[in-house]
């Protein structure tokens, strides 16, 4: 029986909820039905703002609600497996926040449960729906740029902009500084899944990964996995990608969300193109012939300049389009982005990166990752989140 309107249940009302929820607002094909979170104040505020009919503090009760058709899981990584399996067994379609799991075997258990239940499943990947990136992909597919052989992503983070998004850093960062939740890497493992996904989207095959990181401290207090460089190597060394990350107290990133911005360059057989602006916009206020407004810029094989800045470029639109895609896929029984096979491959790339970082920055074949990064590389029970308890008196981490 065809469902006329999907009822949405969201679990996890943390920082990213405010963006994920936008894809369901004013969508005629779905209804925001239920929210689940242990924080009663967050539940009250979210239900009042978005009109959810039901709220739950207990996931086990939430998942028993037969009215829920689709579960959007926005919790920390270590909770993803059991919640996804429970949702599948309850017959719910599943949108799972990245990073899906911390090991391949954990991810495979989710997929097995999904296949057995016959429900739709995808790992949420909004970066592939960022309108300028989609325009850039069109330039590749219509051969204006042609087959890519170099894909480079540059990411800048500004210290002063960390508090631009009015959500508590203390609450949202603490779990990212644990081994069991995030391999102690708030940028490279957590956000990195997006970056690996974009680069793999253009390069297709990534054979090995080599990574390096430094140790920048925000105001000399809070360590982050920056600066860092990840190199993605393709077949026979003919194709490659890079992701380059740095943080500075003086970078003037303008953003409604995270205090960072990205630039993406694709060098293809027939031309060179790049996208300026994604999560934020670093070049607001640059009036001296800088990169210009967010959008796509390219040089064709004749050496002629072209540009398109007509599309929506605010990062929120990637979330809206990503959710719309999944709703449409459920209603029309079509393929999803990211499907299980692709999502698993990107997780493999993520784990190869971690292994490289913990093995002396060696080159790690992606196919060599069979499950996790290896027991010898796990920092058992290591938890660096206590650093938040050691912020000097008079320093408010949420004002950093």
Secondary structure as a PSIPRED ss2 file (coil, helix, strand):
# PSIPRED VFORMAT (PSIPRED V4.0)

   1 X C   1.000  0.000  0.000
   2 X C   1.000  0.000  0.000
   3 X C   1.000  0.000  0.000
   4 X C   1.000  0.000  0.000
   5 X C   1.000  0.000  0.000
   6 X E   0.000  0.000  1.000
   7 X E   0.000  0.000  1.000
   8 X E   0.000  0.000  1.000
   9 X E   0.000  0.000  1.000
  10 X E   0.000  0.000  1.000
  11 X E   0.000  0.000  1.000
  12 X C   1.000  0.000  0.000
  13 X C   1.000  0.000  0.000
  14 X C   1.000  0.000  0.000
  15 X C   1.000  0.000  0.000
  16 X C   1.000  0.000  0.000
  17 X H   0.000  1.000  0.000
  18 X H   0.000  1.000  0.000
  19 X H   0.000  1.000  0.000
  20 X H   0.000  1.000  0.000
  21 X H   0.000  1.000  0.000
  22 X H   0.000  1.000  0.000
  23 X H   0.000  1.000  0.000
  24 X C   1.000  0.000  0.000
  25 X C   1.000  0.000  0.000
  26 X C   1.000  0.000  0.000
  27 X C   1.000  0.000  0.000
  28 X C   1.000  0.000  0.000
  29 X C   1.000  0.000  0.000
  30 X E   0.000  0.000  1.000
  31 X E   0.000  0.000  1.000
  32 X E   0.000  0.000  1.000
  33 X E   0.000  0.000  1.000
  34 X E   0.000  0.000  1.000
  35 X E   0.000  0.000  1.000
  36 X E   0.000  0.000  1.000
  37 X C   1.000  0.000  0.000
  38 X C   1.000  0.000  0.000
  39 X C   1.000  0.000  0.000
  40 X H   0.000  1.000  0.000
  41 X H   0.000  1.000  0.000
  42 X H   0.000  1.000  0.000
  43 X H   0.000  1.000  0.000
  44 X H   0.000  1.000  0.000
  45 X H   0.000  1.000  0.000
  46 X H   0.000  1.000  0.000
  47 X H   0.000  1.000  0.000
  48 X H   0.000  1.000  0.000
  49 X H   0.000  1.000  0.000
  50 X H   0.000  1.000  0.000
  51 X C   1.000  0.000  0.000
  52 X C   1.000  0.000  0.000
  53 X C   1.000  0.000  0.000
  54 X E   0.000  0.000  1.000
  55 X E   0.000  0.000  1.000
  56 X E   0.000  0.000  1.000
  57 X C   1.000  0.000  0.000
  58 X C   1.000  0.000  0.000
  59 X H   0.000  1.000  0.000
  60 X H   0.000  1.000  0.000
  61 X H   0.000  1.000  0.000
  62 X H   0.000  1.000  0.000
  63 X C   1.000  0.000  0.000
  64 X C   1.000  0.000  0.000
  65 X C   1.000  0.000  0.000
  66 X C   1.000  0.000  0.000
  67 X C   1.000  0.000  0.000
  68 X C   1.000  0.000  0.000
  69 X C   1.000  0.000  0.000
  70 X E   0.000  0.000  1.000
  71 X E   0.000  0.000  1.000
  72 X E   0.000  0.000  1.000
  73 X E   0.000  0.000  1.000
  74 X C   1.000  0.000  0.000
  75 X C   1.000  0.000  0.000
  76 X C   1.000  0.000  0.000
  77 X H   0.000  1.000  0.000
  78 X H   0.000  1.000  0.000
  79 X H   0.000  1.000  0.000
  80 X H   0.000  1.000  0.000
  81 X H   0.000  1.000  0.000
  82 X H   0.000  1.000  0.000
  83 X H   0.000  1.000  0.000
  84 X H   0.000  1.000  0.000
  85 X H   0.000  1.000  0.000
  86 X H   0.000  1.000  0.000
  87 X H   0.000  1.000  0.000
  88 X H   0.000  1.000  0.000
  89 X H   0.000  1.000  0.000
  90 X C   1.000  0.000  0.000
  91 X C   1.000  0.000  0.000
  92 X C   1.000  0.000  0.000
  93 X E   0.000  0.000  1.000
  94 X E   0.000  0.000  1.000
  95 X E   0.000  0.000  1.000
  96 X E   0.000  0.000  1.000
  97 X C   1.000  0.000  0.000
  98 X C   1.000  0.000  0.000
  99 X C   1.000  0.000  0.000
 100 X C   1.000  0.000  0.000
 101 X C   1.000  0.000  0.000
 102 X C   1.000  0.000  0.000
 103 X C   1.000  0.000  0.000
 104 X H   0.000  1.000  0.000
 105 X H   0.000  1.000  0.000
 106 X H   0.000  1.000  0.000
 107 X H   0.000  1.000  0.000
 108 X H   0.000  1.000  0.000
 109 X H   0.000  1.000  0.000
 110 X H   0.000  1.000  0.000
 111 X H   0.000  1.000  0.000
 112 X H   0.000  1.000  0.000
 113 X H   0.000  1.000  0.000
 114 X H   0.000  1.000  0.000
 115 X H   0.000  1.000  0.000
 116 X H   0.000  1.000  0.000
 117 X H   0.000  1.000  0.000
 118 X C   1.000  0.000  0.000
 119 X C   1.000  0.000  0.000
 120 X C   1.000  0.000  0.000
 121 X E   0.000  0.000  1.000
 122 X E   0.000  0.000  1.000
 123 X E   0.000  0.000  1.000
 124 X C   1.000  0.000  0.000
 125 X C   1.000  0.000  0.000
 126 X H   0.000  1.000  0.000
 127 X H   0.000  1.000  0.000
 128 X H   0.000  1.000  0.000
 129 X H   0.000  1.000  0.000
 130 X C   1.000  0.000  0.000
 131 X H   0.000  1.000  0.000
 132 X H   0.000  1.000  0.000
 133 X H   0.000  1.000  0.000
 134 X H   0.000  1.000  0.000
 135 X H   0.000  1.000  0.000
 136 X H   0.000  1.000  0.000
 137 X H   0.000  1.000  0.000
 138 X H   0.000  1.000  0.000
 139 X H   0.000  1.000  0.000
 140 X H   0.000  1.000  0.000
 141 X H   0.000  1.000  0.000
 142 X C   1.000  0.000  0.000
 143 X C   1.000  0.000  0.000
 144 X C   1.000  0.000  0.000
 145 X C   1.000  0.000  0.000
 146 X C   1.000  0.000  0.000
 147 X C   1.000  0.000  0.000
 148 X E   0.000  0.000  1.000
 149 X E   0.000  0.000  1.000
 150 X E   0.000  0.000  1.000
 151 X E   0.000  0.000  1.000
 152 X E   0.000  0.000  1.000
 153 X E   0.000  0.000  1.000
 154 X E   0.000  0.000  1.000
 155 X E   0.000  0.000  1.000
 156 X E   0.000  0.000  1.000
 157 X E   0.000  0.000  1.000
 158 X E   0.000  0.000  1.000
 159 X C   1.000  0.000  0.000
 160 X H   0.000  1.000  0.000
 161 X H   0.000  1.000  0.000
 162 X H   0.000  1.000  0.000
 163 X H   0.000  1.000  0.000
 164 X C   1.000  0.000  0.000
 165 X C   1.000  0.000  0.000
 166 X C   1.000  0.000  0.000
 167 X C   1.000  0.000  0.000
 168 X C   1.000  0.000  0.000
 169 X H   0.000  1.000  0.000
 170 X H   0.000  1.000  0.000
 171 X H   0.000  1.000  0.000
 172 X H   0.000  1.000  0.000
 173 X H   0.000  1.000  0.000
 174 X H   0.000  1.000  0.000
 175 X H   0.000  1.000  0.000
 176 X H   0.000  1.000  0.000
 177 X H   0.000  1.000  0.000
 178 X E   0.000  0.000  1.000
 179 X H   0.000  1.000  0.000
 180 X H   0.000  1.000  0.000
 181 X H   0.000  1.000  0.000
 182 X H   0.000  1.000  0.000
 183 X C   1.000  0.000  0.000
 184 X C   1.000  0.000  0.000
 185 X C   1.000  0.000  0.000
 186 X H   0.000  1.000  0.000
 187 X H   0.000  1.000  0.000
 188 X H   0.000  1.000  0.000
 189 X H   0.000  1.000  0.000
 190 X H   0.000  1.000  0.000
 191 X H   0.000  1.000  0.000
 192 X H   0.000  1.000  0.000
 193 X H   0.000  1.000  0.000
 194 X H   0.000  1.000  0.000
 195 X H   0.000  1.000  0.000
 196 X H   0.000  1.000  0.000
 197 X H   0.000  1.000  0.000
 198 X H   0.000  1.000  0.000
 199 X H   0.000  1.000  0.000
 200 X H   0.000  1.000  0.000
 201 X H   0.000  1.000  0.000
 202 X H   0.000  1.000  0.000
 203 X H   0.000  1.000  0.000
 204 X C   1.000  0.000  0.000
 205 X C   1.000  0.000  0.000
 206 X C   1.000  0.000  0.000
 207 X C   1.000  0.000  0.000
 208 X E   0.000  0.000  1.000
 209 X E   0.000  0.000  1.000
 210 X E   0.000  0.000  1.000
 211 X E   0.000  0.000  1.000
 212 X E   0.000  0.000  1.000
 213 X E   0.000  0.000  1.000
 214 X C   1.000  0.000  0.000
 215 X C   1.000  0.000  0.000
 216 X E   0.000  0.000  1.000
 217 X E   0.000  0.000  1.000
 218 X E   0.000  0.000  1.000
 219 X C   1.000  0.000  0.000
 220 X C   1.000  0.000  0.000
 221 X C   1.000  0.000  0.000
 222 X E   0.000  0.000  1.000
 223 X E   0.000  0.000  1.000
 224 X E   0.000  0.000  1.000
 225 X C   1.000  0.000  0.000
 226 X C   1.000  0.000  0.000
 227 X C   1.000  0.000  0.000
 228 X E   0.000  0.000  1.000
 229 X E   0.000  0.000  1.000
 230 X E   0.000  0.000  1.000
 231 X E   0.000  0.000  1.000
 232 X E   0.000  0.000  1.000
 233 X E   0.000  0.000  1.000
 234 X C   1.000  0.000  0.000
 235 X H   0.000  1.000  0.000
 236 X H   0.000  1.000  0.000
 237 X H   0.000  1.000  0.000
 238 X C   1.000  0.000  0.000
 239 X C   1.000  0.000  0.000
 240 X E   0.000  0.000  1.000
 241 X E   0.000  0.000  1.000
 242 X E   0.000  0.000  1.000
 243 X E   0.000  0.000  1.000
 244 X E   0.000  0.000  1.000
 245 X E   0.000  0.000  1.000
 246 X E   0.000  0.000  1.000
 247 X E   0.000  0.000  1.000
 248 X E   0.000  0.000  1.000
 249 X C   1.000  0.000  0.000
 250 X C   1.000  0.000  0.000
 251 X C   1.000  0.000  0.000
 252 X C   1.000  0.000  0.000
 253 X C   1.000  0.000  0.000
 254 X E   0.000  0.000  1.000
 255 X C   1.000  0.000  0.000
 256 X C   1.000  0.000  0.000
 257 X C   1.000  0.000  0.000
 258 X C   1.000  0.000  0.000
 259 X C   1.000  0.000  0.000
 260 X E   0.000  0.000  1.000
 261 X E   0.000  0.000  1.000
 262 X E   0.000  0.000  1.000
 263 X E   0.000  0.000  1.000
 264 X E   0.000  0.000  1.000
 265 X E   0.000  0.000  1.000
 266 X E   0.000  0.000  1.000
 267 X E   0.000  0.000  1.000
 268 X E   0.000  0.000  1.000
 269 X C   1.000  0.000  0.000
 270 X C   1.000  0.000  0.000
 271 X C   1.000  0.000  0.000
 272 X E   0.000  0.000  1.000
 273 X E   0.000  0.000  1.000
 274 X E   0.000  0.000  1.000
 275 X E   0.000  0.000  1.000
 276 X E   0.000  0.000  1.000
 277 X C   1.000  0.000  0.000
 278 X C   1.000  0.000  0.000
 279 X C   1.000  0.000  0.000
 280 X C   1.000  0.000  0.000
 281 X E   0.000  0.000  1.000
 282 X C   1.000  0.000  0.000
 283 X C   1.000  0.000  0.000
 284 X C   1.000  0.000  0.000
 285 X C   1.000  0.000  0.000
 286 X C   1.000  0.000  0.000
 287 X C   1.000  0.000  0.000
 288 X C   1.000  0.000  0.000
 289 X C   1.000  0.000  0.000
 290 X C   1.000  0.000  0.000
 291 X C   1.000  0.000  0.000
 292 X C   1.000  0.000  0.000
 293 X C   1.000  0.000  0.000
 294 X C   1.000  0.000  0.000
 295 X E   0.000  0.000  1.000
 296 X E   0.000  0.000  1.000
 297 X E   0.000  0.000  1.000
 298 X E   0.000  0.000  1.000
 299 X E   0.000  0.000  1.000
 300 X C   1.000  0.000  0.000
 301 X C   1.000  0.000  0.000
 302 X C   1.000  0.000  0.000
 303 X C   1.000  0.000  0.000
 304 X C   1.000  0.000  0.000
 305 X E   0.000  0.000  1.000
 306 X E   0.000  0.000  1.000
 307 X E   0.000  0.000  1.000
 308 X E   0.000  0.000  1.000
 309 X C   1.000  0.000  0.000
 310 X C   1.000  0.000  0.000
 311 X C   1.000  0.000  0.000
 312 X C   1.000  0.000  0.000
 313 X C   1.000  0.000  0.000
 314 X C   1.000  0.000  0.000
 315 X C   1.000  0.000  0.000
 316 X H   0.000  1.000  0.000
 317 X H   0.000  1.000  0.000
 318 X H   0.000  1.000  0.000
 319 X H   0.000  1.000  0.000
 320 X H   0.000  1.000  0.000
 321 X H   0.000  1.000  0.000
 322 X H   0.000  1.000  0.000
 323 X H   0.000  1.000  0.000
 324 X H   0.000  1.000  0.000
 325 X H   0.000  1.000  0.000
 326 X H   0.000  1.000  0.000
 327 X H   0.000  1.000  0.000
 328 X H   0.000  1.000  0.000
 329 X H   0.000  1.000  0.000
 330 X H   0.000  1.000  0.000
 331 X H   0.000  1.000  0.000
 332 X H   0.000  1.000  0.000
 333 X C   1.000  0.000  0.000
 334 X C   1.000  0.000  0.000
 335 X C   1.000  0.000  0.000
 336 X C   1.000  0.000  0.000
 337 X C   1.000  0.000  0.000
 338 X C   1.000  0.000  0.000
 339 X C   1.000  0.000  0.000
 340 X H   0.000  1.000  0.000
 341 X H   0.000  1.000  0.000
 342 X H   0.000  1.000  0.000
 343 X H   0.000  1.000  0.000
 344 X H   0.000  1.000  0.000
 345 X H   0.000  1.000  0.000
 346 X H   0.000  1.000  0.000
 347 X H   0.000  1.000  0.000
 348 X H   0.000  1.000  0.000
 349 X H   0.000  1.000  0.000
 350 X H   0.000  1.000  0.000
 351 X H   0.000  1.000  0.000
 352 X H   0.000  1.000  0.000
 353 X H   0.000  1.000  0.000
 354 X H   0.000  1.000  0.000
 355 X H   0.000  1.000  0.000
 356 X H   0.000  1.000  0.000
 357 X H   0.000  1.000  0.000
 358 X C   1.000  0.000  0.000
 359 X C   1.000  0.000  0.000
 360 X C   1.000  0.000  0.000
 361 X C   1.000  0.000  0.000
 362 X C   1.000  0.000  0.000
 363 X C   1.000  0.000  0.000
 364 X E   0.000  0.000  1.000
 365 X E   0.000  0.000  1.000
 366 X H   0.000  1.000  0.000
 367 X H   0.000  1.000  0.000
 368 X H   0.000  1.000  0.000
 369 X C   1.000  0.000  0.000
 370 X C   1.000  0.000  0.000
 371 X C   1.000  0.000  0.000
 372 X C   1.000  0.000  0.000
 373 X C   1.000  0.000  0.000
 374 X C   1.000  0.000  0.000
 375 X H   0.000  1.000  0.000
 376 X H   0.000  1.000  0.000
 377 X H   0.000  1.000  0.000
 378 X C   1.000  0.000  0.000
 379 X C   1.000  0.000  0.000
 380 X C   1.000  0.000  0.000
 381 X C   1.000  0.000  0.000
 382 X C   1.000  0.000  0.000
 383 X E   0.000  0.000  1.000
 384 X C   1.000  0.000  0.000
 385 X H   0.000  1.000  0.000
 386 X H   0.000  1.000  0.000
 387 X H   0.000  1.000  0.000
 388 X H   0.000  1.000  0.000
 389 X H   0.000  1.000  0.000
 390 X H   0.000  1.000  0.000
 391 X C   1.000  0.000  0.000
 392 X C   1.000  0.000  0.000
 393 X C   1.000  0.000  0.000
 394 X C   1.000  0.000  0.000
 395 X C   1.000  0.000  0.000
 396 X C   1.000  0.000  0.000
 397 X H   0.000  1.000  0.000
 398 X H   0.000  1.000  0.000
 399 X H   0.000  1.000  0.000
 400 X C   1.000  0.000  0.000
